[in-house]
């Protein structure tokens, strides 16, 4: 499974993106389960955010959902953090 996260907004407006391919990872099943829950809870269009908040575009195997601070689910927050931390 290929998971891509793009973050935009914030005070400086700097975009950051990263991706993770779960193939061959020892934690692949956990990543994939989390990603499936994020797809189910995500918005199909960009939700309204708050001034200086972050907006996220999350693409999982070609399916894209959107999220925005401060209304992230715990699953969205966890997946975004893991991908931006571990992704390249």
C-alpha positions as CSV (number, residue, x, y, z in Angstrom):
1,X,0.0,0.0,0.0
2,X,1.3,3.4,-0.9
3,X,0.4,6.3,1.5
4,X,1.1,9.9,0.6
5,X,0.5,12.9,2.9
6,X,0.8,16.6,1.9
7,X,0.5,19.3,4.5
8,X,-0.1,22.9,3.7
9,X,-0.9,26.1,5.6
10,X,0.3,27.0,9.0
11,X,1.8,30.3,10.0
12,X,4.6,30.2,7.4
13,X,2.5,28.5,4.7
14,X,5.3,26.0,4.0
15,X,4.2,22.8,2.3
16,X,5.5,19.4,3.4
17,X,4.9,16.0,2.0
18,X,6.1,12.5,2.4
19,X,5.1,9.0,1.5
20,X,5.4,5.5,2.8
21,X,5.2,2.2,0.9
22,X,4.1,-0.5,3.3
23,X,5.3,-3.4,1.2
24,X,7.8,-5.5,3.2
25,X,7.5,-3.5,6.3
26,X,7.1,-5.4,9.6
27,X,4.4,-3.0,10.7
28,X,2.6,-3.1,7.3
29,X,-0.7,-4.5,8.6
30,X,-0.9,-1.8,11.3
31,X,-0.2,0.9,8.8
32,X,-2.8,-0.5,6.4
33,X,-5.5,-0.9,9.0
34,X,-4.9,2.7,10.1
35,X,-5.0,3.9,6.5
36,X,-8.3,2.1,5.9
37,X,-9.9,3.9,8.9
38,X,-8.6,7.3,7.7
39,X,-10.1,6.7,4.2
40,X,-13.4,5.8,5.8
41,X,-13.5,9.0,8.0
42,X,-11.9,11.5,5.5
43,X,-13.6,14.2,3.6
44,X,-13.9,13.9,-0.2
45,X,-13.5,17.6,-0.6
46,X,-11.3,20.1,1.3
47,X,-12.9,21.0,4.7
48,X,-12.8,24.6,6.0
49,X,-9.8,25.0,8.3
50,X,-8.8,27.8,10.7
51,X,-6.5,30.7,10.2
52,X,-2.8,29.5,10.4
53,X,-4.0,25.9,10.7
54,X,-2.8,23.0,8.7
55,X,-4.7,21.3,5.9
56,X,-3.9,17.7,4.8
57,X,-4.3,15.8,1.6
58,X,-4.0,12.1,2.2
59,X,-3.7,9.7,-0.7
60,X,-3.9,6.0,-0.2
61,X,-3.5,3.8,-3.2
62,X,-4.9,6.5,-5.5
63,X,-7.8,7.4,-3.3
64,X,-7.6,10.9,-1.8
65,X,-9.3,12.3,1.3
66,X,-8.8,15.7,3.1
67,X,-8.6,16.8,6.7
68,X,-7.9,20.0,8.5
69,X,-6.8,21.2,11.9
70,X,-8.2,21.3,14.5
71,X,-10.8,18.7,13.5
72,X,-8.5,15.7,12.9
73,X,-9.6,12.3,14.1
74,X,-7.2,10.3,16.3
75,X,-6.6,8.0,13.3
76,X,-5.9,10.9,11.0
77,X,-3.5,12.5,13.5
78,X,-1.6,9.2,14.0
79,X,-1.3,8.4,10.3
80,X,-0.2,11.9,9.4
81,X,2.4,12.0,12.1
82,X,3.8,8.5,11.2
83,X,4.0,9.3,7.4
84,X,5.5,12.7,7.8
85,X,8.1,11.4,10.3
86,X,9.0,8.2,8.5
87,X,8.3,9.1,4.9
88,X,10.8,10.2,2.3
